[in-house]
Each structure stands twice: as C-alpha cells, then as structure tokens.
Amino acid sequence: MDRARFTELRARFPRCRIVVLGDLMLDRYLAGPAERISPEAPVPVVRVEDEWDAVGGAGNVAANLRALGARCDVIGVVGHDDSGRRVGAALEEMGAGCHFVRDESRPTAVKTRVLARGQQVVRVDREECDDVSRDTAERVTSRVSARLGGATALVVADYDKGTMTPGVVRTALDAAGANAIPVIVDPKRRGFFRYGGATVFKPNRSELEDAFGEAARPDDAAWMDAARKRLGCEHLLLTLGAAGMAIASPGRATERIRAHARAVYDVSGAGDTVCALVTAGISAGARLPEAVRLAALAAALGVARVGVATVAPDEIAEALPGP
C-alpha cells in the first residue's frame, strides 16, 4: 500500500454505507497525576484533573468509519439512561445514523478507565452481559433488515454483552447473504462459533486459542486453513499483536502482514480500528491483503496515543510511502 493507492481508496470512502451491528458502550476516562500511595492499600492515589467520555464497542468501530469519511448506520442496544443518551448524541454529532433499541430492563454498558501519567491504572465496568430478551432481539433484527438494503458491508462488533444472540446473528448473516453484502466479524468467546458464513472473521490469538483449546499456528498454512473451515468463514484474519496478522483464504497460502513498530501507550480500541479499516477498505474495492495492511498501519497510529482513539485519513496518508 502506497500513498497513491490510499488516495484512490480514500476518494471512495464517502460512497460507502456500512451497517455497524453489535454491543454499544460508553467509555469514560478519569485522568490526573498519581504522586503518592494510598495509606489504606498499596495502590496509587490519582488526583482527577480531567474527565471525558467517548463511544466504545460497536460505537468505536462506527467512529473510526466516520473518521475515514464512510457513511454508517449503527444498530445496538442501550438502556433508558444518561449513558445511552450520551452514546447516541456522540454518534449523531459524528454524522452516524443511530438505530438503537432502548431497553428499560438493562443499563448501558459503561467502562471507566482511570489514567495516571498517560497510563491506565484501573478499569471499572458497569454492565449487564446476559442475552437481551426475545422482544429486544426481534427489534434489533427488524432494524438490521431495514438498513441492509443498499449497504456496502455489514460489520459485527461482538463484545459478549448480550446483543448478538444466536437469533440476531443468524438473521443478520442470512440477510447480508441474500443481499450479497460482505460481513466482517470481530468475535468474542461466547458466540465464537455462531458466525458461519462470515466473509472475514477476525479473532485475536488468545480468543482463537481459547475457543479451540490449543495453540494457534499462524505460520502453518494447513492448520490455518483447517481453522478457517472449522469456523465456516471465507477468510480468517488472525491478529497477533506485535507479531502482526495472518490471513487464511480459500486456495491461497497463508499471508502474514507485519505490524508497524510504534511506541505503544494504550491498546484500547486497536481491534476496532483494524475492523473499521478492513471493512472500509473492502467496501472501497481493496483486496483483503491491501485492506489488512492499511489496518495494521492505522492500528499502530492509534495505539501511540492514550485512550480509545480514531485515526484520521491524513495521518494514514502521511505515514505511507509516496510523494
């Protein structure tokens, strides 16, 4: 991938409309100096000087897509609470279409990160992880069916927070298949084997190893192809942290994509960045290896800053070779 090719793809991003389906959450940050240890326990005392909110989970995938200039419709579940309103307001301000189901029986998931000297000290989660009710799931699937027509891709961000029930998954994938829409899935453990028929299935190494009960062998082409077939996906995209990524595709040798060496401050949201860049790239006509190389670069730019962050197209272009 060079700057000229990215410029070509970038010009097509605004013509892409991507449906983002998955678990929505609010990321909250409390930041300040930590200059002493608590007398109550061996932990740092953080004196909060700044606090802010950001969209997390599927919302962060959408935020990354909007940063690239792609259009997107976001579908998920939030509570009837202030956190859910904040998620919707933030996404609407970015220009995303919000098609939320509001569920009075459960709160919006909130992750609160406490930062000191730019480093995360602790994270506090408030969430309900059981599957949503049948009624809520049916309202989710009706929104998916209504928004898929004319979409260029469906991306599923499953965080094991209850939105992606077996019925929601199957209805979404079947509808995408009927409309010849590529599906990119970022899975978690509980629903790992629900996504047969996905175009691109993107677990990380620990998720795949946990699901399979064995060590991943990303350099073994036969093992990677067997894993792809076992998962029932067209392409298996295995993320390997600092070791980069591996792609298994039908009839092709496993392809390794190197990671870009950068100072790492915070890996929060790196998977969302990869998911968004791969989806936008495919929607704009890139081959999967091209899109993955682009995603690897964007992820490296993202982890070099504190907190869940999006990456702007100009930053990507500046980091690519070319005039």
Order of alpha helices (4+ residues) and beta strands (2+ residues): alpha-beta-beta-beta-beta-beta-alpha-beta-alpha-beta-beta-beta-alpha-beta-alpha-beta-beta-alpha-alpha-beta-beta-beta-alpha-alpha-alpha
